Amino acid sequence: MAKDKIAYVCSNCGQESAKWIGKCPSCGQWNTFQEIKVAADTARQSATHAAATAGHLLRNNRPLRLSEIKGEDEKRIDLHDTELNRVLGGGLVPGSIVLLGGEPGIGKSTLSLQTMLNLPEKRILYVSGEESAYQLKMRAERLATTSQAKTEGVADNLLILCSNSLEEIFEHIKEVQPDLVFIDSIQTIATDEVESSAGSIAQVRECASSLLRFAKTSGVPVIIIGHITKEGTLAGPKILEHIVDTVVQFEGDQHYMYRILRSIKNRFGSTSELGIYEMRQDGLRQVANPSELLLTQDHCGLSGVAISSAIEGVRPFLVETQALVSTAAYGTPQRTATGFDHRRLNMLLAVLEKRVGFKLMQKDVFVNIAGGLRVTDMAMDLSVIAAVLSSNVDTPIEQGWCMAGEVGLSGEVRPVNRIEQRVAEAEKLGFQHIIVPRYNLQGLNKKGRSIELHPVRKVEEALRALFG
């Protein structure tokens, strides 16, 4: 029997070393190397045997010339969920391994169970290391009303396994021969070949590697649910994110009903895609048109509110930006941003003070993106500046106005991508005016539009168009 080996792994970046060193040569962090035991090949042999039984084991592997490789599109599994398919790049790729992360109670298990209930044609094995079978049964019956499952009970294609042993999981995979495997969660699974508790670096590393070997050799996709730390990053070693093919983050404020599904890493699609759900009592509902839900129905006469036409992935939607400017009660003014980059807010306030001439040094500034959404689109800059100025002078922006534009350090309004989709989304929701960068007018079709375009080159021109 092969002996276990000792290795050292950086808990920050996943760098390996044969001996302990104080400073990581990869990320530069100190005292991050932890000792792990590299298990013998027993777990990998179990994964190979399970793959040979559950799927088609790849044999006779040999090097291929680039001209011999057929450039065919990956066949994807339709999950019957438009938002989830979009984030994954068009569906689930056979043989892939997906990591789904999120805060406790955000809805990871609900999303997974709801997805499984929508796949009556697939044989699915759901491995739960956190909940009992009775708890999953009650949740499945509650979700069955909104899924394609049978109304009189849960579909027979879904098999529940409550286990924390990796070897036992592979034994049941050989018996069940599933088409899809869910693991909830990777931090609760442990292998007998590693002498440490479940959730440690050694256990997570070894279990993820064995599941990867099973997925790649059998062609059966595996979806892993992972915990996150208090800093908002995925728990466990960084090598966990390197092992998997796709990393999907499920996020949102628990005080709001909206949930955001965001792709962080995707080897089979774009990482800029975004899926939006609405958390309801009977499960998660897909939001096909987020613009109508994210906008307040009536903000007439309210200062500090600006509407921006943003794009996340391939979806344009209108976002309501709220700002509050007040006199600083203490010596140091506060700068708080919710759903927007805090450092970019400081940069925009400096531009507003230096280039436009509004003094905000002794005032508190609070910025919030309505609906609990976190937006990374640079075209939000113009709406943030407009909302801050509107609150500062206590003058509301007229209804029917929206904007899109990136603001540079010299006060210029830089062009944004896909301006036609932004304008079309604003026009569809009944807006009469939109402020766009002047450079974006090149090649933009103005005929037949019911919305008036206001091209600007500097921030001063945009503020003059809004406030006169």
Residue pairs with C-beta under 8 A, 6 or more apart in sequence:
1 40
2 40
2 41
3 40
4 37
4 38
4 39
4 40
4 193
5 37
5 38
6 35
6 36
6 37
6 38
7 16
7 17
7 18
7 35
7 36
7 37
7 38
8 16
8 17
8 18
8 19
8 20
8 21
8 33
8 34
8 35
8 36
9 15
9 16
9 17
9 33
9 34
9 36
9 201
9 205
9 237
9 239
10 16
10 17
10 24
10 26
10 27
10 29
10 32
10 33
10 238
11 32
11 33
11 34
11 201
11 237
11 238
12 24
12 27
12 29
12 32
12 238
13 24
13 26
13 27
13 29
13 238
14 237
14 238
14 239
14 242
15 24
15 25
15 26
15 27
17 33
20 33
20 35
21 33
22 30
22 31
22 33
23 29
23 30
24 30
24 32
24 33
34 201
36 194
36 196
36 200
36 201
36 202
36 205
37 194
37 195
37 196
37 202
38 202
38 206
39 191
39 193
39 194
39 202
39 206
40 193
42 167
42 192
42 193
43 166
43 167
43 191
43 193
43 206
43 207
43 209
43 210
44 209
44 210
44 213
46 166
46 167
46 170
46 171
46 210
47 170
47 210
47 211
47 213
47 214
47 217
48 57
48 213
48 214
48 217
49 170
49 174
50 170
50 171
50 173
50 174
50 214
50 218
51 57
51 213
51 214
51 217
51 218
51 220
52 217
52 218
53 173
53 174
53 177
54 173
54 174
54 176
54 177
54 178
54 214
54 218
54 220
55 217
55 218
55 219
55 220
56 218
56 219
57 217
57 218
58 216
58 217
74 93
74 94
74 268
75 93
75 94
76 85
76 88
76 89
76 90
76 91
76 92
76 93
76 94
77 91
77 92
77 93
77 94
77 122
77 180
77 221
78 85
78 91
79 85
79 88
79 91
79 92
79 115
79 118
79 119
80 118
80 119
80 148
81 114
81 115
81 118
81 286
82 286
82 288
83 261
83 275
83 276
83 277
83 286
83 287
84 111
84 115
84 261
84 275
85 91
86 273
86 274
86 275
86 313
86 314
87 248
87 261
87 262
87 263
87 273
87 274
87 275
88 98
88 246
88 248
88 263
88 266
88 268
88 269
89 263
89 266
89 268
89 269
89 270
89 273
90 269
92 98
92 180
92 221
92 223
93 221
93 245
93 268
94 219
94 220
94 221
95 215
95 216
95 218
95 219
95 220
95 221
96 215
96 221
96 222
96 245
96 246
96 267
96 268
97 211
97 212
97 215
97 221
97 222
97 223
97 224
97 243
97 244
97 245
97 246
98 221
98 222
98 223
98 224
98 244
98 245
98 246
98 247
98 248
99 186
99 224
99 226
99 234
99 240
99 241
99 244
99 246
99 247
99 248
100 108
100 111
100 112
100 223
100 224
100 225
100 226
100 248
100 250
101 108
101 225
101 226
101 227
101 228
101 234
101 247
101 248
101 249
101 250
102 108
102 228
102 249
102 250
102 251
103 228
103 251
103 254
104 227
105 254
106 250
106 251
106 252
106 254
106 259
107 250
107 252
107 259
107 277
107 279
107 284
108 184
108 225
108 250
109 130
109 131
109 139
109 184
109 225
110 139
110 143
110 283
110 284
111 250
111 261
111 277
111 284
112 126
112 182
112 184
112 223
112 225
113 126
113 136
113 139
113 140
113 143
114 143
114 146
114 147
114 283
114 284
116 124
116 126
116 158
116 180
116 182
117 140
117 143
117 144
117 147
117 148
117 149
117 154
117 155
117 158
118 147
118 148
118 149
119 157
119 180
120 148
120 149
120 155
120 157
121 157
122 157
122 179
122 180
123 157
123 159
123 176
123 177
123 178
123 179
123 180
124 157
124 158
124 159
124 178
124 179
124 180
124 181
124 182
125 159
125 161
125 172
125 173
125 176
125 178
125 180
125 181
125 182
126 136
126 158
126 159
126 160
126 161
126 182
126 184
127 161
127 162
127 163
127 169
127 181
127 182
127 183
127 184
127 189
128 136
128 160
128 161
128 162
128 184
129 162
129 163
129 164
129 183
129 184
129 185
129 188
129 189
129 198
130 184
130 185
130 188
131 162
131 184
132 162
133 160
133 162
136 160
137 154
137 160
140 149
140 154
140 158
141 153
141 154
142 282
142 283
143 149
143 282
143 283
144 150
144 151
144 153
144 154
145 151
145 282
146 282
146 283
146 285
147 283
149 155
159 176
159 178
161 169
161 172
163 169
163 172
164 188
164 189
164 190
164 198
165 189
165 190
165 191
165 192
166 189
166 190
166 191
166 192
166 206
166 207
166 210
167 191
167 192
169 183
169 189
170 210
170 214
173 181
173 214
178 220
179 220
180 220
180 221
180 222
180 223
181 211
181 220
181 221
181 222
181 223
182 222
182 223
182 225
183 189
183 211
183 222
183 223
183 224
183 225
184 225
185 224
185 225
185 226
185 227
186 204
186 207
186 208
186 224
186 225
186 226
186 236
186 240
187 198
187 199
187 204
187 226
187 227
187 235
187 236
188 198
188 199
189 198
189 203
189 207
190 196
190 197
190 198
190 203
190 207
191 203
191 206
191 207
191 210
193 206
194 200
194 202
194 203
194 206
196 202
196 203
197 203
199 235
199 236
201 236
201 237
204 236
204 237
204 240
205 236
205 237
205 239
205 240
208 224
208 239
208 240
208 243
208 244
209 243
211 222
211 224
212 222
212 243
212 244
214 220
214 222
215 221
215 222
224 244
226 234
226 235
226 236
226 240
227 234
227 235
227 236
228 234
228 235
229 235
234 240
234 241
234 247
241 247
241 264
241 265
244 265
245 265
245 266
245 267
245 268
246 263
246 265
246 266
246 267
246 268
246 269
247 263
247 264
247 265
247 266
248 261
248 262
248 263
248 264
249 261
249 262
249 263
249 264
250 259
250 260
250 261
250 262
251 259
251 260
251 262
251 374
252 258
252 259
252 260
252 279
252 372
253 372
255 372
256 371
256 372
257 278
257 279
257 280
258 276
258 277
258 278
258 279
258 287
258 293
258 294
258 371
258 372
258 373
259 276
259 277
259 278
259 279
259 284
260 274
260 275
260 276
260 277
260 373
260 374
261 274
261 275
261 276
261 277
262 273
262 274
262 275
263 269
263 270
263 271
263 272
263 273
263 274
264 271
265 271
266 273
270 313
272 312
272 313
273 312
273 313
273 314
274 312
274 313
274 315
275 286
276 286
276 287
276 290
277 284
277 285
277 286
277 287
278 284
278 285
278 286
278 287
278 293
287 293
289 317
290 315
290 317
291 317
291 318
291 425
291 429
292 429
293 371
294 317
294 318
294 319
294 320
294 370
294 371
294 373
295 307
295 318
295 320
295 370
295 429
296 305
296 320
296 370
299 305
299 320
299 396
299 399
300 396
300 399
301 396
302 396
303 390
303 391
303 393
303 394
303 395
303 396
303 397
304 322
304 323
304 324
304 325
304 387
304 388
304 390
304 391
305 320
305 321
305 322
305 323
305 387
305 390
305 396
305 397
306 320
306 321
306 323
306 383
306 384
306 386
306 387
306 390
306 397
306 402
306 403
307 318
307 319
307 320
307 321
307 383
307 401
307 402
307 403
307 431
308 318
308 319
308 321
308 379
308 380
308 382
308 383
308 402
308 403
308 404
309 316
309 317
309 318
309 319
309 379
309 402
309 403
309 404
309 422
309 423
309 425
309 426
309 434
310 316
310 317
310 318
310 319
310 375
310 377
310 379
310 380
310 404
310 422
311 317
311 377
311 379
311 417
311 418
311 421
311 422
312 375
312 376
312 377
316 418
316 421
316 422
316 424
316 425
317 425
318 402
318 425
318 426
318 429
318 431
319 369
319 370
319 371
319 373
319 375
319 380
319 383
320 369
320 370
320 371
321 340
321 367
321 368
321 369
321 370
321 380
321 383
321 384
321 386
321 387
322 367
322 368
322 369
322 370
322 387
323 365
323 366
323 367
323 368
323 384
323 387
323 388
323 390
323 391
324 364
324 365
324 366
324 391
325 360
325 363
325 364
325 365
325 366
325 388
325 391
325 392
326 363
326 364
327 362
327 363
327 364
328 334
328 362
328 363
328 364
329 364
333 360
333 361
333 362
333 363
333 364
333 365
334 364
334 365
334 366
335 342
335 345
335 346
335 349
335 364
335 365
336 342
336 364
336 365
336 366
336 367
337 345
337 366
337 367
337 368
338 367
338 368
338 369
339 368
339 369
339 372
339 373
339 374
339 375
340 367
340 368
340 369
340 374
340 375
340 380
340 384
341 376
344 381
345 365
345 367
345 384
347 409
348 381
348 384
348 385
348 388
348 407
349 360
349 365
349 388
351 385
351 407
351 408
351 409
351 411
351 459
352 358
352 360
352 385
352 388
352 389
352 459
353 359
353 360
353 361
354 411
355 410
355 411
355 458
355 459
355 460
356 389
356 411
356 459
356 460
356 463
358 389
358 392
360 388
360 392
363 392
365 388
367 384
367 387
367 388
369 375
377 416
378 406
378 414
378 416
379 404
379 405
379 406
379 416
379 422
381 405
381 406
381 407
382 403
382 404
382 405
382 406
382 407
382 413
382 435
382 459
382 462
383 402
383 403
383 404
385 407
385 459
385 462
385 463
386 397
386 403
386 462
386 463
386 466
389 463
389 467
390 396
390 397
390 466
390 467
393 467
395 467
397 466
397 467
398 466
400 430
400 431
400 432
400 433
401 431
401 432
401 433
401 434
401 435
401 466
402 426
402 431
402 433
402 434
402 435
403 434
403 435
403 436
403 462
404 416
404 419
404 422
404 434
404 435
404 436
404 437
405 413
405 414
405 415
405 416
405 435
405 436
405 437
405 456
405 462
406 413
406 414
406 415
406 416
406 437
407 413
407 414
407 459
408 414
411 458
411 459
411 460
412 457
412 458
412 459
413 437
413 438
413 456
413 457
413 458
413 459
413 461
413 462
414 437
414 439
415 437
415 439
415 440
416 422
416 436
416 437
416 440
419 436
419 437
419 440
419 444
420 444
420 445
422 434
422 436
423 434
423 436
423 444
423 449
423 451
423 453
426 434
426 451
427 449
427 450
427 451
431 451
432 450
432 451
432 452
433 451
433 452
433 454
434 451
434 452
434 453
434 454
435 454
435 455
435 456
435 462
435 465
435 466
436 444
436 453
436 454
436 455
436 456
437 455
437 456
437 457
438 455
438 456
438 457
440 455
441 453
441 455
444 453
446 453
454 462
454 465
456 462
456 465
